[in-house]
Amino acid sequence: MTLTVFLAVLAAAAMHATWNALIKVRADRFASISLTSLGMSIAALPALPFVAVPGLHVWPWIVASMIIHVGYRLFLILAYETGDLAQAYPLARGTAPLMTTIGGIFLIAEVPGPLAVAGILLLSVGTLLMSVRGGAGIGHFDRRAVGFALATSVFVAGYTLVDGSGARLAETASSYAAWLFLCDGLMSISIGFFYRGRKLLAVIAREWKVGLLAGLLSAASYWIAMWAMTKAPIASVAALRETSILFAMVISLVFLGERMTPWRIAAALCIIAGVIALRLG
């Protein structure tokens, strides 16, 4: 992984943590995440005239990603409604790199090097430690929140492998990302209107600025990740992107009033060690 790709993915991680925090603090997270997806579609619109329409062989990957993202958003909302950000977010994201690594080995025959594997393991252990020992109380966690977060991680691994493969097949990662964001956002907001009807319009009128900001951050973050997956191993990019939990920890401490503990410090050091191993690998 080159230094350019490395730094780009770290920037994407910061953006990812920020839009997740914006969703976490909203009272109506279902409406907010639907609005965020619409914001991603809006962000993609200016790019459409400048990117190629994906070929027929690419569309099955886009459709599969859209379906997986529906499950991802559903369980992410449930995880945030039952657990705090510092617990649900790391667990939802932390186990995904291990699943992505295993999936990459068996599904696309992509085997990371020894240092990369060490980095992935350290990042995963750090995020899990922060979740189990860094939540609302030391050693305390809500079982439902854990279950929803783990289910979320399965969907994260799924769409990561699908989108990494699809972006590699497309003419450019930008082409794949722009059309995915457009189609996925339209589908997400359609589902939102199906379940909420006119009530969703009230949320859009009240929170459109936050939704647009979250959508722009989400689109930029994931576009960078897909571009990076065309330049480096998918599992390594996926793991490095989970440094977003460090940014989420800072956000939770500074803006959400959650507590710093020795366990969180230990988890953060473990994650930083993983980052170093990935960079050296």
N, C-alpha and C positions, 0 to 999 in steps of 0.2 A: 504494500500500500504506500503510495507516494505521499509526500508531506502535504501536497495540495489537497488530495482526497481526504487525508486524515483531518486536516483543519476544517475542511468543508463539512465533514460529517459531525464534527464537534459543534459547529455552528448550527447545523440542523437539529442536534440534540437540544440545544438551548431553546430553539424555536418550539420544538415539540413539547418540552416541559411547560413553556409559557402558555400555549393554547390549551393544554390539559388543565392548567390551573384556572384559566378563564372559565372552562366548563365546570370545574369542581365548585366554584363559588357561586354559580348561578342557581337560583331557586328551582327553575324548571329545566333540568339537565337534558331531558328528551328533546324539548323544543330547541334548546341551545345547541345541541350537537347536530340537529337537523339543519339549523341555521348556519352552523359552521361548514357543513358539507355544501350548502348552497354558496357560501362564500368561496369555497374552493372552485366551484364551477365558474363563478364570476371572475376569479383570479385567472382561470384558464382561457377565458374568452379572448383577451388581446393576443394570445400566442397562437390561436388557431390558424389565422391566415399565413403564418410563417412556418408551420410544421406540416409534414405530410400526413395524409389520412392513413391510418394503419392498414396494412394488407389484411386479406381475409384470414391468413394463418395466425394473425396476432389477436383478432377479436375474441376467440375463445378464452384467451388469457384475461382480457379485459372483463368479459362477462363473469368469469370465475372469480375475479378479484372483487367485482361489485357484490356478488352473492356473499362472499366471505366477509366483506366489510359490513354488511347488514348485521351479521352475528357479532362481529367485533364491537360495533357501536352499542348494540343492545346490552351485552354483558359488561361493557365498560361503564355504562350508565348505572347498571345494577350494583357494580362494585363500588362506585363513588357514592351511591345512596346508602350503603351499609358500612363503609369504612372510611377512615380519614385519608387524605391525599398521600401522606407519607407512608401509609401502609398499603393501600390498594394500588397506587401507581407503581411502586417498585415490584410488587409481586406480579402484577399484570405484565410488566415489561421484562422482569428479571429472568423468568423461566423460558421466555421465548427464544433467546439466542441458543440455548441448549437444544431445544426442539428444532430450530432452524438448522443447526449444525448437523444433527442426526438426519434430518430430512434431506439436506444438501448432499450428504454422503450417499444415501441410498437412492435418491430420486434423480439427482443431476450429476452424480459421481464427482463431487467437488470436495476434496479432502483438505482441510486446513493443515498448515505446518505445525510442528510441536509448540513453538512459542505462541502462535495464534490460538491453539487449543488451550494453552495455559491462560492466556488472556481472557478467552471466552469463559473458562471455568471461574477465574477470579472475579470477573464482572458479575457472573450469575450468583456466586456465593455472596458477594457484597450486597447485591440487590435483595436477595432473599433474607440475608441477615438484617438489613435495614427494615424490611417488611415485618418479619416475625418479632424482632426485638426493638423496633423503632416506632411502633404505632402509638395508639392512644395511651397505652400504658406499657411498661417494660414487661415483655413476655406475654402480653395480652393481645389477642386478636379475635375478631369476630369470625366465626366459622363460615357464615354465609358470605361475608366479604371475601374471604380467602377462596371459597369455591367459585364465586363469580370472577375473581381476578385470575384464577388459574384457567378458567374457561376462556377468558379474554386472551390469555397468552397463547392458547392453541390457535385462535383465529389470527393473532399477530404473526405467528410462525407461518401459518398457511398463506396469508396474503403477501408476506415477505418473499417466500419462495416463488409464488405465482408471479408477482410483479417483477422480481429480479429476472426471472426467465423471460417474461413477456417483453421487458425493456431491452433485453439482449437480442430478441428476435425482431423488434421493430427497427425502422430505419434509423431513428434516434431515440434516446431516452426521453427527450422533450416531447416528441410526437406521442409516445405511449402515455406519458404523464398527462399531457393536456387533454387528450380525449378520454382518458380514464376519469380525470377530475370532473370534466363536463358531464359525462354520463352518470357517474356515481352520485354527484351532487343532485342532479335532477331526480334520480331514483330515490334518494334519501328524503328530499323535501316532499316528493309525492307520497311516500310512506307516512311522513309527518302529517300531511293534510288528510290522509285517509283515516288516521287515528284521532287527530285533534280537530280537523275541520277549521272553522273560522277562528277558533281559539288560538290557533297557531299564528294567524294574521296579527293578533293583538301582541303576541310575543315579538314578532318580526318588527312591528312598528315601534315597540319599546326598546328592543335590544339589537337593532340592526347594526349599529356601530360596533358593538362587541363581537357580534357574529361575523361581520366582515373582517375584523382584525384577526379573530381566531382562524377564519378560513384562509386568509392570506398567509398567516404563519404556518398553518398546517400544510398548505399547498407548497410553500417554499421548502419546508422541512422535508416533505416526502419526495419532492422533485429531486432535491440534492441526493437523498438516499438512493433513489432509483438510478440516477446518473452514476453515483459511486459504485453501485452494484454491477455496472457495465465496465468498470475499471479495476475492481478488486473482488476477491471472493465474497459471495453473498453473506456467509456466516460471519465473517470478520466485520463487514459493514454493519450488519444487524446488531452485533455485540457492541461495537463502538457507539452506535446510536443510542444504546441504553445508558450511556453516561448522562443522558437527560435526567436520570434520577438524582444526580448531584445537583443539577439546577433546580429540580423539583424540591429537593430538601431545602435549598436556600430560600425558595419562594415560600415554602410552608412555614419556615421559621420567621422570615421577615414580614410577610404580608398576611399569613393566616394564623399566626400566633401559636403554632405548634412548637413542641419542646425539643431542645437539643439534649442528647444523652450520650454517655460514653459508647453505647452500642452503635449509635449513628456515626460517631467519629470513626470507630473501628471499621464499620461497613464502608464509609467513604474512602478510607485508606486502602481497603481491599479493592475497591473499584479503581482507584488511581493506579494501583499496581497492575491491574488488568489492562488499563489503558496503555501503560508503559510497555507491557508484554506484547500487546497488539501492534504498537508502533514499531518495536524492535523486530517483530515477526514479519 
